[in-house]
Amino acid sequence: MKITMGLTTWTEHPALINEQQRPVTLNEYAQHMPTVEVDTFFYALPQMATIQKWLSQVPSEFQFIIKAHQGMTLHQRNQEKGELALLFQQYRRTIAPLIAAGQLKTILFQFPPYFDSEVKDIEYLKLIRDWMGDLPIAVELRNNSWYRPGVIDSLVSYCQDLKFTLVAADEPHDTVTSVPFYLATTNPKLAMIRLHGRNRKGWDNAGKEWRKTRTLYRYNHEELGDLAKKINQVKPQPQELCVIFNNNSGGDAAPNALQLQKIMGVKFTGLAPRDPQQLDLF
């Protein structure tokens, strides 16, 4: 089983370059991590030229995990089916450069907490597969109803049928707004873990600083060691298991990723930067 690791965005990880005064460039990031999660697509679809610029700054082995647009994850409720279908078509056209380059690891559908295990939402998962064709898809569910006894087994089977990667989310697990950590191989090609941190107080704080405080957390050595054991024990083993660190409100994602890499004895290859003369930096 191949183990890969990455962070959310590339600019906000100064620990990678020992530099506190400026954002990290994508080219610099790609010298340390083999993949990155990009949330740009959730808010608005970027220009294809922007994606082509990204590709020019990373090695050919580098992979992108991109979020689905918020309309595609039903953060905007009451959309007409025809309107949704057009959004999916536009999304697929936009990401064509990533697909053509073979550098799309997966498309992450991170659903809102009110997306639950009722029939309409179960059927929507099938609709996503119909509209996205054979593109790689990962789903992160944030409603506890999916993980109830009698439901979780059906969910795993359903994801297997749809060839979806069911994301295992690490977060505070004893709150009404969280789901349990459930690591299962639903796609033989890719399993995925997203680490949000375990800041229970910040997770439940719905105030103005919620987005900052909820991921303010640094995993200790024991916690990372326990995670490494869970990764090594996953059955059946997928071809690849990717760990994404999202615990970065305090700049902890990169240090934790480097620490887990060391604990697991994982070394990433193919991280040599592009020739600076060939970089499209502007």
KEPAFI-672637 format. One line per field, with one value per residue (C-alpha): residue number from 0; residue in one letter; x, y, z. Coordinates in steps of 0.5 Angstrom, whole numbers, plus 2048, in hexadecimal, padded with zeros to 3 digits. Example, Ala and Ser with C-alpha at 12.3 -4.5 7.8 and 13.67 -1.06 7.14 Angstrom:
BEGIN
num (0:1);
residuo (A:S);
x (819:81B);
y (7F7:7FE);
z (810:80E);
REM end
This chain:
BEGIN
num (0:1:2:3:4:5:6:7:8:9:10:11:12:13:14:15:16:17:18:19:20:21:22:23:24:25:26:27:28:29:30:31:32:33:34:35:36:37:38:39:40:41:42:43:44:45:46:47:48:49:50:51:52:53:54:55:56:57:58:59:60:61:62:63:64:65:66:67:68:69:70:71:72:73:74:75:76:77:78:79:80:81:82:83:84:85:86:87:88:89:90:91:92:93:94:95:96:97:98:99:100:101:102:103:104:105:106:107:108:109:110:111:112:113:114:115:116:117:118:119:120:121:122:123:124:125:126:127:128:129:130:131:132:133:134:135:136:137:138:139:140:141:142:143:144:145:146:147:148:149:150:151:152:153:154:155:156:157:158:159:160:161:162:163:164:165:166:167:168:169:170:171:172:173:174:175:176:177:178:179:180:181:182:183:184:185:186:187:188:189:190:191:192:193:194:195:196:197:198:199:200:201:202:203:204:205:206:207:208:209:210:211:212:213:214:215:216:217:218:219:220:221:222:223:224:225:226:227:228:229:230:231:232:233:234:235:236:237:238:239:240:241:242:243:244:245:246:247:248:249:250:251:252:253:254:255:256:257:258:259:260:261:262:263:264:265:266:267:268:269:270:271:272:273:274:275:276:277:278:279:280:281);
residuo (M:K:I:T:M:G:L:T:T:W:T:E:H:P:A:L:I:N:E:Q:Q:R:P:V:T:L:N:E:Y:A:Q:H:M:P:T:V:E:V:D:T:F:F:Y:A:L:P:Q:M:A:T:I:Q:K:W:L:S:Q:V:P:S:E:F:Q:F:I:I:K:A:H:Q:G:M:T:L:H:Q:R:N:Q:E:K:G:E:L:A:L:L:F:Q:Q:Y:R:R:T:I:A:P:L:I:A:A:G:Q:L:K:T:I:L:F:Q:F:P:P:Y:F:D:S:E:V:K:D:I:E:Y:L:K:L:I:R:D:W:M:G:D:L:P:I:A:V:E:L:R:N:N:S:W:Y:R:P:G:V:I:D:S:L:V:S:Y:C:Q:D:L:K:F:T:L:V:A:A:D:E:P:H:D:T:V:T:S:V:P:F:Y:L:A:T:T:N:P:K:L:A:M:I:R:L:H:G:R:N:R:K:G:W:D:N:A:G:K:E:W:R:K:T:R:T:L:Y:R:Y:N:H:E:E:L:G:D:L:A:K:K:I:N:Q:V:K:P:Q:P:Q:E:L:C:V:I:F:N:N:N:S:G:G:D:A:A:P:N:A:L:Q:L:Q:K:I:M:G:V:K:F:T:G:L:A:P:R:D:P:Q:Q:L:D:L:F);
x (800:803:802:802:801:7FF:7FC:7F6:7F9:800:801:800:805:80C:80F:810:815:817:815:80F:80F:80C:807:80A:80A:807:80D:810:80B:80B:813:810:809:807:7FF:7FB:7F4:7F1:7EB:7EB:7E5:7E1:7E0:7E0:7E3:7EA:7EC:7EF:7F5:7F6:7F6:7FB:7FF:7FF:801:807:80A:80A:80D:809:808:805:7FD:7F7:7F1:7EC:7E6:7DF:7DB:7D7:7D1:7D3:7D3:7CC:7CF:7CA:7C3:7BD:7C1:7BD:7C0:7C1:7C5:7C9:7CB:7CE:7D2:7D5:7D6:7DA:7DE:7E0:7E2:7E6:7EA:7EC:7F3:7F4:7F1:7F5:7FB:7FA:7FB:7F4:7F4:7EC:7E7:7E5:7DD:7DD:7D5:7D2:7D0:7C8:7CA:7C7:7C6:7BF:7BD:7BD:7C5:7C6:7C3:7C8:7CE:7CC:7CA:7D1:7D4:7D0:7D2:7D9:7DA:7E0:7E4:7E7:7E3:7E3:7DE:7DE:7D8:7D6:7D0:7D0:7CA:7CE:7D2:7CC:7CC:7C9:7CA:7D2:7D3:7CE:7D2:7D8:7D5:7D2:7D8:7DC:7D6:7D7:7DF:7DF:7E5:7E1:7E5:7E7:7E7:7EB:7E7:7E4:7E0:7DB:7D8:7D1:7D4:7D9:7DA:7DE:7E5:7E3:7E9:7E6:7E9:7E3:7E7:7ED:7F1:7F0:7EF:7EF:7F0:7EF:7F1:7ED:7F0:7ED:7EC:7E5:7E4:7E5:7E1:7DB:7DC:7D7:7DA:7DE:7E4:7E1:7E5:7EC:7EB:7E8:7EE:7F3:7F6:7FD:7FD:802:807:802:7FC:800:803:7FC:7FA:800:7FD:7F6:7F9:7FE:7F8:7F3:7EF:7EF:7F5:7F4:7F9:7FA:7F8:7F8:7F9:7F7:7F8:7F3:7F5:7F9:7F6:7FC:801:801:7FF:806:80A:805:805:80D:80C:808:80C:812:80E:80C:812:80F:813:810:814:813:813:819:816:815:81B:81A:81B:815:810:80A:80B:807);
y (800:807:80C:813:81A:821:827:82C:832:833:83A:83A:835:839:833:82F:835:838:83F:842:849:847:841:83B:83A:834:832:832:82E:829:828:825:822:81E:820:826:828:82E:831:836:833:832:83A:83B:838:83A:83C:836:83A:83B:833:832:837:833:82D:830:831:82A:823:81F:81A:81F:81E:823:822:827:829:828:82F:831:830:829:827:82A:830:834:830:830:831:82E:827:82B:830:82B:827:82D:82F:827:828:82F:82C:826:82B:82F:829:826:829:824:81E:81F:81F:819:81E:81D:819:81A:81F:820:820:823:823:828:825:825:820:81A:813:814:811:818:819:812:812:819:815:810:817:819:813:813:81B:81A:813:80F:815:814:816:816:818:81B:81A:81E:81C:816:813:810:80C:809:801:7FE:804:805:7FE:800:806:802:7FE:804:807:801:800:808:807:80D:80E:80F:814:812:819:81A:81F:81F:819:81B:821:821:824:81F:818:812:810:80B:808:803:802:803:804:800:805:80A:80B:812:815:81C:81F:825:824:823:82A:828:82F:833:82D:82F:837:83A:841:845:842:83B:839:83B:838:831:82F:832:82C:828:820:81E:818:813:815:815:80E:80B:80E:80A:804:805:806:800:7FC:7FE:7F8:7F7:7FB:800:802:808:80B:813:817:81E:823:829:82B:831:837:837:835:82E:82A:82A:828:822:820:81F:81C:817:816:814:810:80B:80B:80E:812:815:815:819:820:823:82A:82C:830:837:839:835:838:83C:840:846);
z (800:7FE:803:801:805:804:807:805:801:800:802:809:80B:80D:811:80A:808:80F:80D:811:80D:806:803:801:7F9:7F6:7F3:7FA:7FD:7F8:7FA:801:7FF:7FA:7FA:7FC:7FD:7FA:7FC:7F7:7F3:7F9:7F9:7F1:7EB:7E9:7E2:7DE:7DD:7E5:7E5:7E0:7E3:7E9:7E5:7E3:7EA:7EC:7EA:7E5:7EB:7F0:7F1:7F2:7F7:7F5:7F9:7F5:7F4:7FA:7F5:7F4:7FB:7FC:801:7FC:7FD:7F9:7F2:7EC:7E9:7E3:7E6:7EA:7E4:7E0:7E6:7E6:7DE:7DF:7E5:7E1:7DB:7E0:7E3:7DC:7DD:7E3:7E0:7DA:7DE:7E2:7E8:7EB:7F1:7F3:7F3:7FB:7FC:803:805:80A:811:80E:808:80C:80A:808:801:7FD:7FF:7FE:7F7:7F6:7F7:7F1:7ED:7EF:7EC:7E6:7E4:7E6:7E2:7E4:7E7:7EE:7F4:7FB:800:807:80B:811:813:818:815:810:816:81A:81B:815:810:810:80D:807:806:806:801:7FD:7FC:7FA:7F4:7F2:7F3:7F8:7FD:804:808:80F:813:819:81D:824:824:82A:828:824:81E:81D:81A:81C:819:815:810:80B:804:7FF:7F9:7F8:7F5:7FA:802:805:80C:80D:814:817:81E:824:827:82A:82D:826:822:826:826:821:822:81D:81E:81D:816:81A:820:81E:81B:820:822:822:823:828:826:82A:825:81F:821:822:81B:818:81B:818:811:811:814:80F:80B:805:804:7FE:7F9:7FC:803:803:809:809:80F:810:817:815:819:81D:817:81A:813:810:817:818:811:811:818:816:810:814:819:813:80F:809:804:7FE:7F7:7F1:7F5:7F1:7EF:7E8:7E4:7E7:7E0:7DE:7E3:7E2:7E8:7E6);
REM end
